[in-house]
């Protein structure tokens, strides 16, 4: 379907490939930020295929946990590859599996290296092993963001509803608070929790002083999970409506774009002392601001720091800066009922709806316009493509440069070879029962029950 992007980008503007793809596929709308303000929204760095949960919706493959953890030198090399492709400011998601199953020293080394290259690091975790001590050490090492995945697909014992899981979310917020980390939450949307989305939106709204982004990932038929095709009632429109209902105001999902409109829908809210508004109601100001920010620095493809960029914008385009100042005044007026309670503090929270593709229904146009990549040994690759072809990528030989020349690491055995092995998929040796997950675990349980009856 789509090949990895190769070892590095050789052009002068690292935003150009994504910008051109979005233009080619009719996605270069006035509010488009991808390929204009940044070269890539984020890149996933999968450091382990192991996980301490067995979600009913999981993008890992049946045999993913047969793969050994990727050695640190290979991961450091891939971080450099991401920088060569997309430049400073790019967000690298340290993920898996669950990355907290790796040694803390490995996580610290990755965070330090990412920071040294001027990129942002985000750890994607279910939070179970993300202790206060671990998060404190990672914050010191340079971790920027903590993305916590909590929802009913994880089947956590004792939690039957998303409302009950709010206790877990509050515990995780407490663990991370005061460490200088941006806190993000991921929620998989499926038939089992679609009715609770308004409640979840209210929960995130009420904690916007702690939460930077609430991301909602719609069910996709990919990976090893027991659940497969999405309920037809779950659409981008139905999810966006449920979130608007919960927030108590219309959310402007059609103003600022982040990539292909069939993949991602983005908006944000401003909150202060219980009052909440949408800051994206003035389309003309938002679109003109994006256009002006795009032109500030064509020499750099990295995600520019927002505050620094706005300062440059004020100097270079005072007329637009005045319009923005007036718009900010309107925001404060609309928030006036809560500003006193919040002692003048206003918090912004982003809201993102991800529409991942089924493994057997990949759309080339969307894959080529992807803003969510995975770092592979051959270069960045669209997340949806990677999920559909996971074994071929995680079990491919990974090159390690040594003083004696290149060698190749084998993910199935964990051994380093003198020559690259040919097989790109693992052997079909039986999986240990304790490592069966998803459909394989369910089938084994059913067979055991049938045998005992």
C-alpha positions, 0 to 999 in steps of 0.5 A: 500500500505505502512504503516507508519514507526512506532514511531521511528527507533531502529537501530544504523545507521538511514541511514540503512532502506533507504539504504537497500530499495534502494539496494533491488530495484536496486537503489544503484548506485555509485552516490547515495546519499540517504541512504548514506549521509543522512537518509532522504532527507526531511520530510513534517510537515503539520501544516494546510490544509487551503490554500489561493489559489485554484490551478488547480493541488492540492494534498489536498483532496476534504474535507481537509479544513474540518480539523482543524489546528493541535495543536502545542503540537502535531506538536512539538511531531512530530518534535521529532519523525522525529528526532528519525527516521532520526537524526540531519541534516534532513530537515523538510518542514513546509507545508500545505495547506499554513503554513503562515495562522497559527499564527506567534508565532506557526511558530516561536516555530516550527523553534526554536524546529527544530533548537534545535534538530540540524535539518533544517527547510524549510517553503513551501509557495505560498508567498502571506502572507510571508511578510518581517516582517514575514520572518525576525522573522522566520529567527531569530527563526531559519528558514533555507530555504524558498521554494516559489511555484509560477506557472500558476496552481495557477491562480493568477489574472493578470498573464497569463504566467510564464514570467509574473509571474517572477515579482512575483518571483522577488518580493519574492526574494526581500522580503527574501534577506539579511535575511540569508535564502536559497531561493528555488522555486517550479514549477508544470510542466503541459501542460499549461507551458511546453513550458515556461520551457526553459525561466524559466530555464534561469530566475533561472540561471540568479538569481543563486546568490539568488536562492539555488534550482529550483524544478520542480514537474511534474503533477500527478493525485492526490488530488482535482485539476481540472486537472487530468492525465498528458499530455504524452509529459511531461516526465522526459526526456522532462523536463530535455531537456527543462531545459538544453535548457534553461540553455544553456548547457547539464545538468548532471542529471545522475551522482548524484542520490537522491533516486529512478531514476523514482522519482527524477532527480538531477543536479546542476550548478555553476554560476558567472557573467553570466557564467554557467557550470555543476560541475558534468561532471567528474563522477569518481570524483563525485562518489568517493567523495560520497563514501568517504563522506559516510564513514566519520561518520558512527555513525551519520545518519544526513545530515552532513554539506557539508563544515565540511564534506569536511574538514574531507575528506581533512584530511582523504583522501588527494589523493581525496582532491587533485583530487577535488582541480584540478577539482575545478580549472577546474571549475574556468577556465570554469567560467573565463569569468564571474569571473571578473564581479562577483568579484570572487564570484561563486554560486551553484544552485541545479535543481531537477525534481520530478516525483510524482505518480498518486493516483491510480498508486502507485508503491510499489518499488518507495514508499519503496524507497521514500526520501520525507516523511510526518510526520503522527501520526503513523510515517513517510509515503511516500508523494505519499502514503499520498496524495493518502490516505490523509483523512485517515491520517489527520482525524485519532485521534492524541494522546496528552500526558497529566498529566492525561494520553493520550487523542486524538485530533479530526481533524474534530471537533478540540476537545480533546477526552478521547478515540480515535474515530473510524472514520478515514474519516470525516462525509459527512456533506455538505461543505460550498460553500465558502470552496469548491475548485478544482473539487467541486468548478467547479461543484458548479459553473457549477450547479449555471450557469445551474440553472440561465440559 
